[in-house]
Amino acid sequence: MKAWRVMIMALAMLLLNGCLVTFTEPLPETQAAPKGLLGTWSSKDAWGEAQNLIIRSDGKNRYTAVSYPKAKPKEREAHPFTVTRHGIRWYASAQVPASKGGNYVLAGFELTDKNELVIYELDLEQIKQAIAQSNLSGDVVETGDGSTVVVNSPATGVFAYLDDPANSDVFVEVARYQRVTQ
């Protein structure tokens, strides 16, 4: 799996069947992540293989997610990202490689009372529908990996759409990690 896809799933970074929602702009403002986000997490991927995720701070409001299969700890991929809280949700944003458009992915995440990190991605079909209905602006791009949606709405419009209770089902859970205790 390509390194940027691992990060997207980890944060989720955010890939189902090669389909991806990207944004032309990064998060407009960054802020400190909740302290509970930092640390080591574990999960099982879609094939039942154990995965580890380490999230660490890399300076003021910048973070790195290091993801690797538990059975192959030397196969580590590190990916920088930023976070912001808007409305009731936390969001993480990371840039995809220039070879894949250089745009930004946006993932939702939450920390549960059960010491879980839950990662959400945006539902591709609902974002396509939002563009078709002019709730967001953007383009659908067909790639060798499948459909990609590039949203070019300003951040205020994106967050207005995401904050609308009528769109609460636009997020789909893609990963659930448990905190690793030492």
C-alpha positions in Angstrom: 0.0 0.0 0.0 1.4 3.4 -0.9 2.8 5.5 2.0 0.3 8.3 1.6 -2.6 5.8 1.7 -1.3 4.3 4.9 -1.3 7.7 6.5 -4.8 8.4 5.2 -6.1 5.2 6.8 -4.2 5.9 9.9 -5.7 9.3 10.2 -7.3 8.5 7.8 -6.5 9.1 6.3 -8.9 8.1 4.0 -9.1 5.7 1.2 -11.9 3.2 0.1 -11.5 1.3 -3.1 -9.2 4.0 -4.5 -11.7 6.7 -4.1 -10.7 9.9 -2.3 -12.0 13.4 -1.4 -9.3 16.0 -1.5 -9.3 19.8 -1.0 -7.3 22.4 -2.8 -6.5 24.2 0.5 -5.2 22.9 3.8 -7.0 23.6 7.1 -7.3 27.4 7.3 -6.2 27.4 11.0 -4.4 24.9 13.0 -4.5 24.5 16.7 -3.1 22.2 19.4 -4.4 18.6 19.2 -6.1 17.2 22.2 -3.4 15.8 24.5 -5.1 12.4 24.4 -4.3 12.1 20.6 -0.5 11.8 21.2 0.9 8.4 21.9 0.8 4.8 20.6 -2.3 3.1 19.2 -3.0 -0.3 17.8 -5.6 -1.8 15.5 -6.2 -4.5 12.9 -6.5 -3.6 9.3 -9.1 -4.9 6.8 -7.0 -8.1 6.4 -6.8 -8.8 10.2 -3.2 -7.8 10.4 -2.1 -5.8 13.5 -1.1 -2.2 12.8 0.6 0.3 15.1 0.2 4.0 15.0 2.4 6.5 16.8 1.3 10.1 16.9 3.8 12.7 18.1 4.2 16.4 18.2 6.6 18.0 15.8 6.5 21.6 17.1 3.8 24.2 17.5 0.6 22.7 16.2 2.3 20.2 13.8 2.2 16.5 14.2 3.4 13.3 12.6 1.7 10.0 12.3 4.0 7.0 12.1 2.2 3.8 10.9 3.6 0.3 10.6 2.5 -3.3 10.6 3.2 -4.8 14.0 4.9 -7.8 12.4 7.2 -5.5 10.4 8.3 -2.6 12.7 11.0 -1.5 10.3 8.4 -0.7 7.6 7.5 2.7 9.1 6.0 5.5 7.2 5.9 9.0 8.7 3.4 11.6 7.6 3.0 15.2 8.9 -0.4 16.7 9.6 -2.2 19.5 11.3 -5.4 19.5 13.3 -8.3 22.0 14.1 -11.5 21.8 16.0 -14.5 23.3 14.2 -18.0 23.1 15.7 -18.2 19.8 17.6 -15.6 17.9 15.5 -11.9 17.5 15.4 -10.3 17.4 12.0 -6.9 16.4 10.7 -5.4 17.5 7.4 -2.4 16.2 5.4 -1.0 16.9 2.0 -1.0 14.1 -0.5 2.1 13.7 -2.7 2.5 16.0 -5.8 2.3 12.9 -8.0 -1.3 12.4 -6.7 -2.3 16.1 -7.1 -0.7 17.7 -4.1 -4.0 18.5 -2.6 -5.1 18.0 1.0 -7.1 15.3 2.7 -9.5 16.0 5.6 -10.3 13.4 8.2 -12.5 13.6 11.2 -11.4 12.0 14.5 -12.6 11.5 18.0 -11.2 10.2 21.2 -13.7 8.0 23.0 -14.2 7.2 26.7 -12.9 3.7 26.0 -9.4 4.9 25.1 -10.1 4.6 21.4 -9.1 6.8 18.5 -11.8 6.7 15.8 -11.0 8.0 12.3 -13.6 9.1 9.8 -13.4 9.9 6.2 -15.8 11.9 4.0 -18.2 9.8 2.0 -17.3 10.2 -1.7 -20.8 9.8 -3.0 -22.3 12.3 -0.6 -19.6 14.9 -1.5 -20.3 14.2 -5.3 -24.0 14.9 -4.5 -23.1 18.1 -2.6 -21.2 19.3 -5.6 -24.0 18.4 -8.0 -26.4 20.3 -5.8 -24.0 23.3 -5.6 -23.7 22.9 -1.8 -19.9 22.7 -2.5 -17.8 23.5 -5.5 -15.4 21.1 -7.0 -14.7 18.5 -9.7 -14.8 14.8 -10.1 -11.6 13.4 -11.5 -11.2 9.9 -12.8 -7.8 8.3 -12.1 -6.3 4.9 -12.5 -7.3 4.2 -8.9 -10.9 5.3 -9.3 -12.9 8.5 -8.8 -11.4 11.4 -6.9 -13.3 14.5 -5.9 -11.3 17.8 -5.6 -13.3 20.3 -3.5 -12.3 23.9 -4.2 -14.9 25.6 -2.0 -13.5 28.1 0.5 -12.9 26.7 4.0 -15.9 28.6 5.4 -18.2 26.9 2.9 -16.7 23.5 3.6 -17.2 23.9 7.4 -20.7 25.3 7.0 -21.6 22.2 5.0 -19.9 19.8 7.5 -21.4 21.6 10.5 -25.0 21.4 9.1 -26.8 18.6 11.1 -28.5 17.5 7.9 -25.1 16.4 6.7 -24.1 14.5 9.9 -23.9 11.2 7.9 -21.3 12.5 5.5 -18.6 10.9 7.7 -17.8 7.2 7.5 -15.8 5.3 10.1 -12.6 3.9 8.5 -10.4 3.0 11.5 -10.7 2.3 15.2 -7.5 2.2 17.3 -7.0 1.2 21.0 -4.4 3.1 23.1 -1.4 1.0 23.8 -0.5 1.2 27.5 3.0 0.6 28.6 
